Amino acid sequence: MLFLIPIVLIFVTSFKPDAEILKFNSVLPAHPTTENFRQVLGTPEEFPVFRWFLNSVFVSTCVTLLVLAVDSLAAYGLSRLNLPGSKWVSAVIVGTMMVPGQILLVPMYLLLNRLGWIDSPAALIVPAGAGAFGVFHAVSVLSGHSEGT
């Protein structure tokens, strides 16, 4: 229940005028206003909120579909087919899960820059499409080591 407190505070603060936000006197607004909503939602050329929302839906849908396809195919090959070296590949996949994501930021930027994908949806979708965790989880489900949770 405590996790709701920041969300409620943000919602209540959205009804405060700028002066009350900058000078905190109370949690509840003394002079409630909807001016903040009118400013953000009423000026789409300045704050294209709906465009941002549609971009988020597009990217998250594409990433989800790509992860399902790539991870499912990789997991099926690793768990059902008796390929030479599949144990080593599984070990490498598990090993990559131990690498912090921050280490990959600069090489990923250089790669995306070389491909010309900077400031494009592909820069968000493609790198997120092949994650070791999804493959590892799908292999454990297909091998019968997990209940699918």
C-alpha positions in Angstrom: 0.0 0.0 0.0 2.9 2.3 0.6 3.9 2.2 -3.1 0.7 4.2 -3.9 1.8 7.2 -1.8 4.1 8.7 -4.5 1.5 8.2 -7.2 -1.2 9.9 -5.1 1.2 12.8 -4.3 2.0 13.3 -8.0 -1.8 13.3 -8.8 -2.6 15.8 -6.0 0.4 18.0 -7.0 -0.9 18.2 -10.6 -3.8 20.2 -9.3 -1.6 22.8 -7.6 -0.6 26.1 -9.3 3.1 26.7 -10.0 3.5 28.9 -6.9 2.2 26.2 -4.6 4.4 23.5 -6.2 7.6 25.7 -5.8 6.8 26.8 -2.2 5.5 23.7 -0.3 3.0 24.5 2.4 0.7 21.5 2.3 0.1 18.2 0.6 -3.3 19.3 -0.6 -3.6 22.3 -3.0 -4.9 25.5 -1.4 -6.2 26.7 -4.7 -6.9 23.7 -7.0 -6.6 24.3 -10.7 -6.6 22.4 -13.9 -4.4 24.8 -15.7 -1.5 22.3 -15.7 -3.6 19.8 -17.6 -4.8 22.5 -20.0 -1.2 23.6 -20.7 0.1 20.1 -21.4 -2.9 18.7 -23.2 -3.9 21.9 -24.9 -0.7 22.6 -26.7 0.2 19.5 -28.8 2.9 21.3 -30.8 4.7 22.0 -27.5 3.9 18.8 -25.6 2.9 16.0 -28.0 1.7 13.7 -25.3 -0.5 11.6 -27.5 2.3 11.1 -30.1 4.6 10.1 -27.2 2.0 7.6 -26.1 1.6 6.1 -29.5 5.4 5.9 -30.0 5.6 4.0 -26.7 2.9 1.6 -27.7 4.5 1.0 -31.0 8.0 0.4 -29.6 6.8 -1.9 -26.7 4.6 -3.9 -29.1 7.5 -4.4 -31.6 9.9 -5.4 -28.8 7.5 -7.8 -27.3 6.8 -9.5 -30.6 10.5 -9.6 -31.5 11.5 -11.0 -28.1 8.8 -13.7 -28.4 10.0 -14.8 -31.8 13.7 -14.7 -31.2 13.8 -16.1 -27.7 11.3 -18.9 -28.5 13.2 -20.0 -31.6 16.6 -19.9 -29.7 15.1 -21.7 -26.7 13.5 -24.4 -28.9 16.8 -25.1 -30.6 18.8 -25.2 -27.4 16.3 -27.4 -25.5 14.9 -29.8 -28.0 17.6 -30.3 -30.6 20.6 -32.3 -29.7 23.2 -30.0 -31.4 26.9 -30.2 -30.8 28.0 -27.3 -28.5 24.5 -26.5 -27.2 25.7 -26.8 -23.6 28.4 -24.2 -24.3 25.9 -21.9 -26.0 23.7 -22.2 -22.9 26.6 -21.4 -20.6 27.4 -18.3 -22.7 23.8 -17.2 -22.6 23.7 -17.6 -18.8 27.1 -15.8 -18.6 25.9 -12.8 -20.5 23.2 -12.3 -17.9 26.0 -11.6 -15.4 27.3 -8.6 -17.5 25.9 -5.3 -16.3 24.0 -3.4 -19.0 26.0 -0.3 -18.4 29.1 -2.0 -19.8 27.3 -2.3 -23.1 26.2 1.3 -23.5 29.2 2.7 -25.4 29.6 -0.3 -27.7 25.9 -0.3 -28.4 25.9 3.4 -29.2 28.9 3.0 -31.5 27.1 0.1 -33.3 23.8 2.0 -33.6 25.6 5.1 -34.9 27.5 3.0 -37.5 24.1 1.6 -38.7 22.6 5.1 -38.8 19.9 4.1 -36.3 20.4 7.0 -33.8 17.1 8.8 -33.2 15.1 6.0 -34.8 12.6 3.4 -33.4 15.0 0.6 -34.6 17.6 1.8 -32.0 15.1 1.0 -29.3 13.5 -2.2 -30.8 16.4 -4.3 -32.2 18.8 -4.2 -29.3 16.0 -5.2 -26.9 15.0 -8.1 -29.2 17.6 -10.6 -28.2 17.9 -10.8 -24.4 19.6 -13.6 -22.6 17.0 -13.7 -19.8 14.1 -14.5 -22.3 16.1 -17.3 -23.9 17.1 -18.7 -20.5 13.6 -18.6 -19.2 12.1 -20.2 -22.3 14.8 -23.0 -22.3 13.8 -23.8 -18.7 10.1 -23.9 -19.5 10.7 -26.0 -22.6 13.0 -28.4 -20.7 10.4 -28.8 -18.0 12.4 -27.2 -15.2 9.9 -24.5 -14.6 6.2 -24.1 -14.3 6.2 -21.2 -16.8 6.2 -18.5 -14.2 
